[in-house]
Amino acid sequence: MKKYSDQHEWIMVNGTTGIVGISDYAQSQLGDVVFTELPSIGKELAKGTEAAVVESVKAASEVYTPVSGRLQRLIRIWKQLRISSTAPLKPKDGFSK
């Protein structure tokens, strides 16, 4: 189950791994992506910090991480980031179904 933030990020948790992405609405508002600035694999990310930047022909947008953890891998480049934590990931504070 995905949990969404009010800034259009989402997280889907499985044990100690979470997949982070941006909502379909945010993707449609961005339009065609022309550039992404992505963190390196293994980077430690703190909850609420910028995890990536997505630039399109319409706008640039930051993607913030909803949990703290280490970046395991990138999936579908600009849409999803996989983050691993040593503790089970239980997103709270601003995330809902």
Beta strands, then each sheet from edge to edge (+ up, - down):
strand 1: 2-4
strand 2: 9-14
strand 3: 17-22
strand 4: 33-37
strand 5: 44-45
strand 6: 50-56
strand 7: 60-64
strand 8: 69-75
strand 9: 80-84
sheet 1: 1+ 2- 3+ 9- 8+ 5-
sheet 2: 4+ 6- 7+
end
